[in-house]
């Protein structure tokens, strides 16, 4: 089954075909050209490789992306055939390795979204529909609450209760962790909220009189790598006396706390 579009002559949505040679979108039923000289900005998948064993079909690169700083049209110098050592020591290789792509994380996010959409069988326009739905929900909430609603802000407390539940923590420990998370938001610690939640859980459980879960279990419960928890712990430790409630642990207990 082909694509459908609204035809002015037929006065309804009809099946259309795309003439790649002319760039025209044509109604199948009446033959009306609905869109003329369209530009196909998708990738061209045809092999133009010089090497017989090179099966890379990309000739013109990926499609343009207006959300990226350079439209997704940046140039990357490829490695020559043979030893990669010659490339890395060359001037071009050094200059390219020094340069940084400001959209690197954004590109990776787009790839992840595209993979999920492909697995779910969703078309690319579903991202735009989700955005419209979000705006509608925000407007409805603002109308009911009588105040503006901020969307997108993520805090460590959003993950805490679920993580504590997975680890079977006692109520007092959960309460202490919640207070510590609230105080940590006042600090300038450049770590993700989920990493901060994992570190605070580690600290609270180590200070508890109950069974202390190993770092591996905390990593599995939070989804944060053990190495990330260790590095985040180093960043948060100088502020530990400010965030851990005094009713839960004494200064001596904080000084004797072991590193993960």
Backbone as CSV, one residue per row, in Angstrom:
resi,resn,N_x,N_y,N_z,CA_x,CA_y,CA_z,C_x,C_y,C_z
1,UNK,0.850,-1.185,0.000,0.000,0.000,0.000,0.886,1.235,0.000
2,UNK,0.577,2.215,-0.906,1.382,3.412,-1.017,0.993,4.467,-0.007
3,UNK,1.557,5.666,-0.203,1.258,6.786,0.673,-0.051,7.456,0.258
4,UNK,-0.640,8.214,1.162,-1.899,8.902,0.890,-1.718,10.393,1.151
5,UNK,-2.408,11.202,0.358,-2.387,12.650,0.517,-3.703,13.213,0.003
6,UNK,-4.024,14.434,0.440,-5.283,15.051,0.030,-5.159,15.581,-1.402
7,UNK,-6.109,15.189,-2.267,-6.143,15.621,-3.660,-7.238,16.677,-3.824
8,UNK,-6.870,17.827,-4.390,-7.830,18.922,-4.560,-8.895,18.594,-5.597
9,UNK,-8.530,17.813,-6.616,-9.508,17.454,-7.636,-10.472,16.390,-7.136
10,UNK,-9.934,15.395,-6.440,-10.785,14.310,-5.932,-11.528,14.713,-4.661
11,UNK,-11.077,15.792,-4.035,-11.719,16.306,-2.821,-11.669,15.320,-1.656
12,UNK,-10.629,14.521,-1.617,-10.471,13.555,-0.526,-9.034,13.043,-0.523
13,UNK,-8.731,12.255,0.485,-7.396,11.671,0.582,-7.289,10.472,-0.356
14,UNK,-6.312,10.500,-1.239,-6.137,9.425,-2.218,-4.711,8.900,-2.165
15,UNK,-4.511,7.759,-2.774,-3.177,7.172,-2.838,-2.335,7.947,-3.847
16,UNK,-1.076,8.187,-3.490,-0.175,8.942,-4.359,1.098,8.139,-4.597
17,UNK,1.761,8.462,-5.704,3.056,7.857,-6.020,4.052,8.976,-6.247
18,UNK,5.328,8.669,-6.017,6.378,9.668,-6.180,7.203,9.337,-7.404
19,UNK,7.270,10.272,-8.351,8.076,10.134,-9.553,9.480,10.638,-9.239
20,UNK,10.414,9.710,-9.006,11.759,10.096,-8.587,12.501,10.850,-9.678
21,UNK,12.219,10.541,-10.939,12.921,11.203,-12.042,12.542,12.673,-12.132
22,UNK,11.254,12.972,-11.993,10.785,14.350,-12.107,10.659,15.049,-10.762
23,UNK,10.640,14.265,-9.690,10.456,14.855,-8.370,9.025,15.272,-8.111
24,UNK,8.058,14.577,-8.739,6.649,14.939,-8.613,5.899,13.927,-7.772
25,UNK,4.936,14.417,-6.980,4.007,13.564,-6.253,2.685,13.590,-7.000
26,UNK,2.220,12.424,-7.475,1.082,12.349,-8.383,-0.041,11.538,-7.758
27,UNK,-1.285,12.030,-7.912,-2.464,11.302,-7.456,-2.692,10.115,-8.378
28,UNK,-2.882,8.932,-7.812,-3.059,7.719,-8.605,-4.397,7.715,-9.332
29,UNK,-5.419,8.304,-8.725,-6.773,8.201,-9.291,-7.028,9.189,-10.429
30,UNK,-6.569,10.453,-10.294,-6.866,11.447,-11.333,-5.629,11.940,-12.073
31,UNK,-4.441,11.615,-11.564,-3.217,12.012,-12.236,-2.759,13.423,-11.949
32,UNK,-3.399,14.122,-11.019,-3.021,15.479,-10.686,-1.670,15.485,-9.973
33,UNK,-0.785,16.397,-10.385,0.506,16.558,-9.715,0.285,17.387,-8.453
34,UNK,0.387,16.753,-7.318,0.133,17.432,-6.049,1.328,18.249,-5.589
35,UNK,2.532,17.801,-5.912,3.746,18.520,-5.537,4.782,18.298,-6.619
36,UNK,5.365,19.375,-7.109,6.292,19.280,-8.228,7.713,19.601,-7.799
37,UNK,8.655,18.917,-8.451,10.096,19.162,-8.283,10.511,19.095,-6.814
38,UNK,10.093,18.053,-6.152,10.476,17.863,-4.756,11.943,17.445,-4.687
39,UNK,12.576,17.786,-3.593,13.971,17.404,-3.370,13.998,16.306,-2.332
40,UNK,14.567,15.175,-2.691,14.690,14.049,-1.775,15.965,14.234,-0.966
41,UNK,15.804,14.523,0.337,16.956,14.779,1.197,17.399,13.557,1.974
42,UNK,16.861,12.400,1.664,17.282,11.178,2.331,18.573,10.661,1.720
43,UNK,19.192,9.678,2.383,20.450,9.133,1.899,20.249,8.361,0.611
44,UNK,21.289,8.392,-0.253,21.242,7.635,-1.498,22.027,6.346,-1.291
45,UNK,21.348,5.228,-1.303,21.981,3.953,-0.982,22.347,3.216,-2.275
46,UNK,23.512,3.550,-2.776,24.041,2.912,-3.966,25.551,2.878,-3.862
47,UNK,26.168,1.750,-4.196,27.594,1.594,-4.012,28.370,2.257,-5.129
48,UNK,29.276,3.169,-4.743,30.184,3.806,-5.689,31.623,3.641,-5.204
49,UNK,31.893,2.563,-4.490,33.207,2.367,-3.891,34.235,1.988,-4.944
50,UNK,35.476,2.442,-4.743,36.558,2.104,-5.657,37.098,0.711,-5.383
51,UNK,37.089,0.329,-4.118,37.602,-0.977,-3.744,36.531,-2.041,-3.895
52,UNK,36.970,-3.214,-4.343,36.017,-4.296,-4.584,35.403,-4.800,-3.299
53,UNK,36.188,-4.738,-2.209,35.692,-5.267,-0.942,34.959,-4.213,-0.120
54,UNK,34.925,-2.987,-0.611,34.252,-1.910,0.107,32.782,-1.898,-0.287
55,UNK,31.906,-2.308,0.632,30.479,-2.401,0.352,29.685,-1.236,0.915
56,UNK,30.370,-0.173,1.312,29.669,0.981,1.874,28.866,1.665,0.770
57,UNK,27.515,1.684,0.872,26.698,2.256,-0.191,26.506,3.759,-0.098
58,UNK,27.095,4.422,0.881,26.863,5.839,1.066,27.690,6.635,0.057
59,UNK,27.037,7.449,-0.748,27.753,8.300,-1.693,27.583,9.775,-1.354
60,UNK,26.412,10.149,-0.931,26.133,11.563,-0.678,25.969,11.880,0.795
61,UNK,26.204,10.913,1.679,26.100,11.173,3.106,24.679,11.073,3.610
62,UNK,24.504,11.405,4.888,23.200,11.303,5.526,22.295,12.465,5.167
63,UNK,21.024,12.389,5.561,20.088,13.482,5.288,20.396,14.699,6.141
64,UNK,19.939,15.867,5.707,20.144,17.078,6.484,19.298,17.041,7.743
65,UNK,19.800,17.677,8.783,19.093,17.732,10.062,19.157,19.162,10.575
66,UNK,18.051,19.904,10.532,18.070,21.309,10.948,18.313,21.508,12.430
67,UNK,18.253,20.446,13.223,18.464,20.575,14.661,19.941,20.590,15.031
68,UNK,20.818,20.241,14.080,22.247,20.244,14.336,22.851,21.570,13.896
69,UNK,23.987,21.920,14.515,24.604,23.212,14.249,24.996,23.374,12.788
70,UNK,25.518,22.301,12.177,25.944,22.379,10.784,24.967,21.695,9.842
71,UNK,23.774,21.417,10.317,22.785,20.739,9.480,23.097,19.283,9.236
72,UNK,24.088,18.737,9.948,24.485,17.348,9.737,25.333,17.159,8.503
73,UNK,25.923,18.237,7.984,26.689,18.175,6.737,28.177,18.378,6.966
74,UNK,28.665,18.098,8.170,30.087,18.259,8.445,30.897,17.187,7.728
75,UNK,32.175,17.461,7.525,33.066,16.562,6.813,33.986,15.861,7.789
76,UNK,34.146,14.560,7.609,35.050,13.763,8.426,36.081,13.131,7.523
77,UNK,37.358,13.296,7.851,38.435,12.735,7.043,38.586,11.274,7.398
78,UNK,38.422,10.396,6.431,38.470,8.964,6.690,39.904,8.477,6.733
79,UNK,40.107,7.325,7.354,41.426,6.725,7.429,41.769,6.055,6.100
80,UNK,43.006,6.173,5.641,43.387,5.505,4.400,43.530,4.010,4.605
81,UNK,43.542,3.270,3.499,43.742,1.832,3.593,45.157,1.547,4.092
82,UNK,45.288,0.531,4.914,46.593,0.185,5.447,46.689,0.522,6.906
83,UNK,47.915,0.798,7.359,48.157,1.059,8.771,47.504,2.353,9.207
84,UNK,46.867,2.316,10.365,46.232,3.530,10.885,47.232,4.434,11.566
85,UNK,48.436,3.915,11.844,49.453,4.726,12.501,49.880,5.905,11.669
86,UNK,50.014,5.717,10.342,50.407,6.820,9.462,49.384,7.939,9.495
87,UNK,48.102,7.545,9.587,47.032,8.558,9.620,47.065,9.363,10.893
88,UNK,47.264,8.655,12.021,47.231,9.328,13.312,48.390,10.298,13.477
89,UNK,49.521,10.044,12.782,50.664,10.928,12.916,50.676,12.018,11.865
90,UNK,49.755,11.970,10.935,49.709,12.979,9.889,49.094,14.265,10.420
91,UNK,49.312,15.359,9.686,48.785,16.657,10.102,47.268,16.660,10.099
92,UNK,46.661,16.074,9.056,45.207,16.049,8.976,44.612,15.277,10.140
93,UNK,45.246,14.156,10.464,44.739,13.349,11.573,44.797,14.075,12.894
94,UNK,45.902,14.806,13.111,46.036,15.542,14.375,45.020,16.668,14.480
95,UNK,44.829,17.398,13.368,43.872,18.505,13.413,42.451,18.005,13.611
96,UNK,42.136,16.879,12.993,40.776,16.364,13.160,40.552,15.859,14.571
97,UNK,41.571,15.215,15.158,41.414,14.708,16.524,41.304,15.844,17.527
98,UNK,41.913,17.012,17.202,41.814,18.155,18.111,40.442,18.798,18.067
99,UNK,39.815,18.751,16.893,38.508,19.389,16.758,37.447,18.642,17.529
100,UNK,36.474,19.356,18.027,35.386,18.743,18.790,34.068,19.026,18.098
101,UNK,33.202,18.043,18.084,31.891,18.192,17.468,30.890,18.588,18.543
102,UNK,30.341,19.806,18.492,29.414,20.236,19.541,28.116,19.445,19.548
103,UNK,27.833,18.749,18.449,26.576,18.006,18.349,26.764,16.507,18.563
104,UNK,27.915,16.107,19.091,28.194,14.668,19.210,27.152,13.960,20.068
105,UNK,26.858,14.525,21.243,25.862,13.905,22.120,24.467,13.958,21.506
106,UNK,24.178,15.056,20.793,22.871,15.200,20.165,22.686,14.170,19.049
107,UNK,23.765,13.934,18.280,23.710,12.939,17.214,23.457,11.557,17.798
108,UNK,24.141,11.235,18.903,23.941,9.944,19.539,22.516,9.793,20.050
109,UNK,21.944,10.894,20.562,20.557,10.848,21.028,19.600,10.598,19.872
110,UNK,19.856,11.250,18.728,19.013,11.038,17.546,19.074,9.578,17.096
111,UNK,20.276,8.995,17.149,20.419,7.597,16.747,19.623,6.678,17.673
112,UNK,19.674,6.958,18.969,18.929,6.140,19.928,17.428,6.263,19.703
113,UNK,16.965,7.496,19.462,15.539,7.712,19.199,15.115,7.005,17.920
114,UNK,15.960,7.098,16.875,15.640,6.450,15.605,15.567,4.939,15.758
115,UNK,16.475,4.374,16.582,16.462,2.928,16.809,15.185,2.494,17.519
116,UNK,14.786,3.244,18.556,13.555,2.916,19.279,12.325,3.059,18.386
117,UNK,12.301,4.126,17.568,11.166,4.335,16.668,11.075,3.221,15.633
118,UNK,12.245,2.754,15.163,12.251,1.678,14.175,11.746,0.374,14.777
119,UNK,12.133,0.094,16.024,11.679,-1.135,16.688,10.181,-1.110,16.951
120,UNK,9.654,0.090,17.213,8.223,0.222,17.467,7.407,0.414,16.193
121,UNK,8.090,0.508,15.058,7.391,0.696,13.795,6.782,2.074,13.656
122,UNK,7.409,3.092,14.228,6.879,4.448,14.202,7.508,5.240,13.063
123,UNK,6.729,6.084,12.450,7.250,6.954,11.403,7.936,8.148,12.048
124,UNK,8.762,8.860,11.258,9.551,9.956,11.820,8.684,11.096,12.342
125,UNK,7.498,11.270,11.775,6.647,12.387,12.203,6.053,12.184,13.593
126,UNK,6.191,10.964,14.170,5.623,10.706,15.493,6.292,11.586,16.539
127,UNK,7.643,11.975,16.300,8.310,12.835,17.278,7.642,14.166,17.351
128,UNK,7.156,14.729,16.169,6.469,16.005,16.125,5.107,15.904,16.806
129,UNK,4.409,14.753,16.613,3.098,14.562,17.235,3.223,14.482,18.746
130,UNK,4.288,13.841,19.231,4.512,13.762,20.676,4.733,15.162,21.248
131,UNK,5.462,16.001,20.520,5.694,17.371,20.967,4.399,18.167,21.062
132,UNK,3.519,17.979,20.073,2.224,18.666,20.110,1.383,18.183,21.279
133,UNK,1.415,16.881,21.528,0.654,16.321,22.653,1.167,16.869,23.975
134,UNK,2.502,17.004,24.094,3.075,17.544,25.327,2.628,18.981,25.557
135,UNK,2.655,19.779,24.485,2.220,21.175,24.610,0.751,21.260,25.020
136,UNK,-0.075,20.365,24.486,-1.495,20.365,24.845,-1.678,20.019,26.321
137,UNK,-0.942,19.014,26.796,-1.048,18.601,28.195,-0.592,19.727,29.125
138,UNK,0.509,20.395,28.750,1.010,21.494,29.576,-0.023,22.611,29.687
139,UNK,-0.650,22.954,28.563,-1.673,24.012,28.587,-2.856,23.625,29.463
140,UNK,-3.266,22.340,29.388,-4.373,21.882,30.221,-4.018,21.951,31.703
141,UNK,-2.793,21.550,32.043,-2.369,21.589,33.438,-2.271,23.025,33.939
142,UNK,-1.739,23.912,33.095,-1.639,25.316,33.501,-3.011,25.927,33.721
143,UNK,-3.992,25.519,32.904,-5.346,26.034,33.081,-5.976,25.547,34.367
144,UNK,-5.718,24.285,34.726,-6.306,23.729,35.944,-5.607,24.237,37.208
145,UNK,-4.260,24.400,37.118,-3.495,24.794,38.299,-3.405,26.306,38.450
146,UNK,-3.664,27.042,37.367,-3.592,28.491,37.435,-2.184,29.031,37.539
147,UNK,-1.206,28.255,37.107,0.183,28.698,37.135,0.961,27.969,36.043
148,UNK,2.126,28.503,35.732,2.939,27.899,34.684,3.506,26.565,35.156
149,UNK,3.680,25.647,34.208,4.201,24.318,34.502,5.514,24.136,33.759
150,UNK,6.579,23.833,34.507,7.884,23.605,33.907,8.028,22.126,33.596
151,UNK,8.386,21.838,32.340,8.556,20.453,31.910,10.024,20.204,31.593
152,UNK,10.468,18.987,31.832,11.803,18.592,31.414,12.841,18.596,32.520
153,UNK,12.600,19.284,33.639,13.570,19.318,34.722,13.549,17.988,35.478
154,UNK,14.713,17.372,35.621,14.849,16.085,36.295,15.668,16.280,37.556
155,UNK,15.192,15.730,38.667,15.879,15.840,39.938,16.218,14.451,40.457
156,UNK,17.232,14.419,41.316,17.646,13.130,41.873,16.523,12.470,42.664
157,UNK,15.683,13.286,43.300,14.569,12.745,44.079,13.560,11.981,43.244
158,UNK,13.535,12.252,41.923,12.598,11.549,41.055,12.904,10.058,40.969
159,UNK,14.172,9.692,41.188,14.576,8.294,41.080,14.689,7.606,42.445
160,UNK,14.802,8.409,43.492,15.239,7.882,44.785,14.326,6.810,45.357
161,UNK,13.034,7.097,45.454,12.128,6.158,46.113,12.112,4.799,45.403
162,UNK,12.146,4.826,44.087,12.147,3.558,43.333,13.425,2.767,43.605
163,UNK,14.574,3.453,43.626,15.847,2.776,43.880,15.883,2.201,45.291
164,UNK,15.409,3.001,46.246,15.398,2.531,47.638,14.507,1.303,47.795
165,UNK,13.406,1.277,47.075,12.500,0.135,47.131,13.157,-1.121,46.581
166,UNK,13.909,-0.960,45.474,14.594,-2.107,44.889,15.620,-2.696,45.848
167,UNK,16.224,-1.851,46.669,17.260,-2.309,47.596,16.697,-2.716,48.949
168,UNK,15.384,-2.544,49.148,14.765,-2.944,50.413,15.219,-2.127,51.601
169,UNK,15.446,-0.847,51.404,15.935,0.017,52.481,14.836,0.314,53.497
170,UNK,15.246,0.496,54.765,14.318,0.813,55.842,13.793,2.241,55.713
171,UNK,12.686,2.528,56.399,12.045,3.834,56.285,12.962,4.967,56.727
172,UNK,13.702,4.752,57.821,14.587,5.797,58.314,15.691,6.104,57.294
173,UNK,16.207,5.072,56.666,17.251,5.258,55.656,16.697,5.990,54.436
174,UNK,15.479,5.651,54.043,14.851,6.315,52.900,14.617,7.795,53.217
175,UNK,14.162,8.085,54.437,13.929,9.465,54.839,15.230,10.266,54.820
176,UNK,16.305,9.658,55.325,17.603,10.332,55.331,18.097,10.576,53.913
177,UNK,17.886,9.611,53.047,18.307,9.765,51.651,17.531,10.886,50.971
178,UNK,16.243,10.984,51.268,15.422,12.042,50.671,15.892,13.425,51.121
179,UNK,16.211,13.566,52.408,16.706,14.849,52.902,18.056,15.190,52.282
180,UNK,18.908,14.171,52.143,20.231,14.399,51.554,20.120,14.836,50.096
181,UNK,19.194,14.241,49.364,18.995,14.614,47.958,18.522,16.055,47.839
182,UNK,17.609,16.463,48.709,17.115,17.840,48.674,18.237,18.837,48.947
183,UNK,19.104,18.522,49.890,20.216,19.422,50.201,21.262,19.416,49.094
184,UNK,21.408,18.291,48.405,22.410,18.213,47.337,22.061,19.108,46.157
185,UNK,20.783,19.445,46.002,20.376,20.312,44.895,20.861,21.736,45.071
186,UNK,21.297,22.079,46.286,21.833,23.412,46.529,23.314,23.501,46.175
187,UNK,23.936,22.358,45.906,25.367,22.313,45.616,25.627,22.410,44.121
188,UNK,26.835,22.834,43.783,27.251,22.904,42.384,28.093,21.668,42.066
189,UNK,27.428,20.519,42.039,28.085,19.257,41.709,27.673,18.871,40.298
190,UNK,28.615,18.839,39.397,28.310,18.613,37.986,28.209,17.118,37.688
191,UNK,27.185,16.539,38.237,26.876,15.127,38.006,25.391,15.008,37.683
192,UNK,25.021,13.974,36.950,23.620,13.789,36.592,22.800,13.465,37.833
193,UNK,21.509,13.804,37.838,20.660,13.519,39.005,20.645,12.053,39.385
194,UNK,20.669,11.172,38.391,20.619,9.744,38.699,21.917,9.280,39.353
195,UNK,23.065,9.879,38.977,24.338,9.534,39.605,24.373,10.019,41.054
196,UNK,23.850,11.216,41.285,23.804,11.746,42.650,22.912,10.880,43.530
197,UNK,21.789,10.443,42.991,20.897,9.560,43.755,21.602,8.261,44.111
198,UNK,22.361,7.702,43.172,23.070,6.446,43.434,24.127,6.628,44.513
199,UNK,24.867,7.745,44.471,25.910,7.996,45.468,25.300,8.184,46.851
200,UNK,24.239,8.936,46.945,23.597,9.169,48.248,23.065,7.864,48.819
201,UNK,22.516,7.027,47.984,22.047,5.723,48.456,23.214,4.912,48.993
202,UNK,24.341,4.964,48.290,25.527,4.236,48.780,25.950,4.763,50.149
203,UNK,26.011,6.084,50.297,26.443,6.675,51.568,25.485,6.313,52.692
204,UNK,24.194,6.446,52.434,23.190,6.164,53.467,23.235,4.699,53.889
205,UNK,23.358,3.803,52.945,23.385,2.375,53.293,24.663,1.998,54.043
206,UNK,25.772,2.667,53.720,27.019,2.390,54.443,26.966,2.903,55.876
207,UNK,26.183,3.938,56.105,26.040,4.490,57.462,24.974,3.762,58.270
208,UNK,24.221,2.916,57.637,23.120,2.215,58.307,23.641,1.063,59.160
209,UNK,22.863,0.721,60.188,23.205,-0.418,61.036,22.731,-1.729,60.421
210,UNK,21.909,-1.640,59.399,21.409,-2.840,58.740,22.458,-3.402,57.780
211,UNK,22.070,-4.448,57.066,22.971,-5.059,56.100,23.314,-4.053,55.005
212,UNK,24.603,-3.911,54.736,25.069,-2.940,53.756,25.186,-3.606,52.379
213,UNK,24.383,-3.196,51.420,24.467,-3.809,50.099,25.786,-3.460,49.422
214,UNK,26.397,-4.379,48.687,27.639,-4.063,47.980,27.392,-3.074,46.843
215,UNK,28.468,-2.476,46.393,28.368,-1.477,45.321,27.742,-2.071,44.067
216,UNK,27.999,-3.337,43.817,27.442,-4.001,42.636,25.925,-3.998,42.659
217,UNK,25.338,-4.266,43.849,23.871,-4.281,43.969,23.283,-2.890,43.756
218,UNK,23.968,-1.863,44.273,23.488,-0.492,44.082,23.562,-0.118,42.607
219,UNK,24.616,-0.566,41.949,24.756,-0.295,40.512,23.632,-0.945,39.714
220,UNK,23.283,-2.175,40.054,22.205,-2.872,39.354,20.849,-2.225,39.627
221,UNK,20.630,-1.781,40.865,19.338,-1.202,41.227,19.136,0.172,40.594
222,UNK,20.208,0.929,40.447,20.095,2.293,39.921,20.386,2.397,38.430
223,UNK,21.076,1.392,37.887,21.458,1.464,36.480,22.659,2.358,36.237
224,UNK,23.369,2.727,37.302,24.563,3.566,37.198,25.790,2.683,37.341
225,UNK,26.746,2.838,36.446,27.950,2.010,36.469,28.732,2.214,37.766
226,UNK,29.414,1.150,38.208,30.180,1.236,39.450,31.249,2.317,39.375
227,UNK,31.906,2.439,38.227,32.928,3.468,38.075,32.349,4.868,38.178
228,UNK,31.148,5.057,37.647,30.495,6.364,37.730,30.139,6.696,39.172
229,UNK,29.692,5.692,39.924,29.366,5.919,41.338,30.622,6.311,42.109
230,UNK,31.738,5.647,41.820,32.993,5.975,42.517,33.432,7.407,42.223
231,UNK,33.390,7.785,40.947,33.816,9.143,40.578,32.868,10.201,41.129
232,UNK,31.571,9.911,41.124,30.595,10.854,41.671,30.757,10.985,43.184
233,UNK,31.131,9.900,43.830,31.368,9.909,45.284,32.492,10.883,45.634
234,UNK,33.556,10.881,44.807,34.677,11.792,45.051,34.242,13.255,44.950
235,UNK,33.333,13.535,44.030,32.858,14.907,43.864,31.928,15.328,44.997
236,UNK,31.179,14.385,45.530,30.182,14.710,46.547,30.743,14.647,47.972
237,UNK,31.832,13.900,48.166,32.350,13.678,49.517,32.730,14.971,50.250
238,UNK,33.339,15.981,49.590,33.662,17.215,50.327,32.449,17.914,50.925
239,UNK,31.268,17.621,50.435,30.041,18.267,50.921,29.198,17.324,51.790
240,UNK,29.770,16.193,52.160,28.965,15.152,52.799,28.380,15.603,54.134
241,UNK,29.121,16.422,54.890,28.621,16.861,56.194,27.452,17.833,56.046
242,UNK,27.320,18.451,54.889,26.235,19.410,54.649,24.946,18.722,54.212
243,UNK,25.065,17.559,53.575,23.870,16.937,53.002,23.317,15.785,53.844
244,UNK,24.178,15.068,54.576,23.687,13.945,55.389,23.077,14.498,56.678
245,UNK,21.833,14.165,56.979,21.167,14.697,58.192,21.945,14.345,59.457
246,UNK,22.052,15.306,60.344,22.804,15.089,61.586,22.124,14.060,62.485
247,UNK,20.803,13.925,62.375,20.093,12.937,63.191,20.353,11.511,62.729
248,UNK,20.891,11.367,61.526,21.123,10.028,60.981,22.556,9.551,61.195
249,UNK,23.522,10.470,61.131,24.927,10.082,61.282,25.705,11.199,61.962
250,UNK,26.696,10.808,62.772,27.555,11.760,63.452,28.779,12.072,62.590
251,UNK,29.521,13.129,62.998,30.700,13.537,62.249,31.736,12.414,62.186
252,UNK,31.916,11.687,63.305,32.885,10.598,63.318,32.482,9.508,62.306
253,UNK,31.199,9.235,62.196,30.747,8.229,61.255,31.044,8.653,59.814
254,UNK,30.899,9.941,59.535,31.157,10.442,58.179,32.638,10.378,57.848
255,UNK,33.499,10.663,58.854,34.945,10.621,58.611,35.432,9.197,58.379
256,UNK,34.769,8.241,59.023,35.191,6.842,58.899,34.531,6.118,57.749
257,UNK,33.788,6.851,56.939,33.091,6.239,55.820,34.099,5.728,54.790
258,UNK,33.914,4.498,54.363,34.835,3.897,53.404,34.474,4.279,51.982
259,UNK,35.494,4.386,51.135,35.287,4.699,49.734,34.675,3.496,49.003
260,UNK,33.849,3.739,47.996,33.238,2.608,47.255,34.281,1.899,46.394
